[in-house]
Amino acid sequence: MKVVSARLVRTLAVGAAGRPQAQLRVREALPLSSSLHLFRPQLQPRRLYASQTDAESEVPKDQTGDGKDGQDDATASTEAAESAAEEAPEKLLQKKLTDLQELVRQNKHELLLSLADFENNKKRFLKEREDRRRSSMSNFATKMIQVYGKLNDFAVEKHNSGTAQALHEGVALTRDLYKASLEKFGVRPIQVEIGEPFVAARHEKTDTIQSTQLPTNSVAAIVRPGWILDPDTPKPIVLQKAEVHVSSDGPKVPPS
């Protein structure tokens, strides 16, 4: 009878596992003197890996202490975080200052390069402008000098009649006006003196005069005056060479 009751109880217990109402009915059905008890199945620790044994899956008891070591580590971590937070603003400001200084240095370098390029371009443009001005002035002045030469040739001629004399005076006044206009823009006659050395850059030899009074290869006579542009500048431009006669058969060194 006890064996049958034990089997019956075991069967009812397995069937009522996980159902509280069924377990309560089983307890009411059993006699009080029965030494059988119902136990809930105990949960076993799960295995993380298939090769892990039950002994390995259990948590060792010596690892579950009172937590003092963990508290010490947490306190140390908190203090380190607070000190890092205190030092962070200073380091951040220092980094920003370094970045700004580097940016200022780069901008200053670029500004200096830009200023140097500006100065170089300015000098180049000024030189090109001056060259164009001198070239255009030289071409225009050369044409004006040719007109002046024709007026001067007519003005130096002698005319006896009254009508021709009046016209001669008018041409002479026009010639003088041309000369004043040319001198206003830096075009001046080349000053040539008798006896000065012959200079091929300013003089044009038209004839040779034998003279013992003048040095050899010196100006003996002036046939036509020459013209020069900007004579006071370091680089004057000879517009028209002076036509002169050169002496020969004279002393090689001018008399002192």
Buried (B, 14 or more C-beta within 10 A) or exposed (E): EEEEEEEBBEEBBEEBEEEEEEBEEBBEEBEEEEEBEBEEEEEEEEEEEEEEEEEEEEEEEEEEEEEEEEEEEEEEEEEEEEEEEEEEEEEEEEEEEEEEEEEEEEEEEEEEEEEEEEEEEEEEEEEEEEEEEBEEBBEEBBEBBEEBBEBBEBBEEEEEEEEEEEEBEEBBEBBBEBBEEBEEEBBBBBEBEEBBEBEEEBBBBEEEBEBEEBBBBBBBBBEBBBBBBBBEEEEBBBBBBBBBBBBBEBEEEEEE
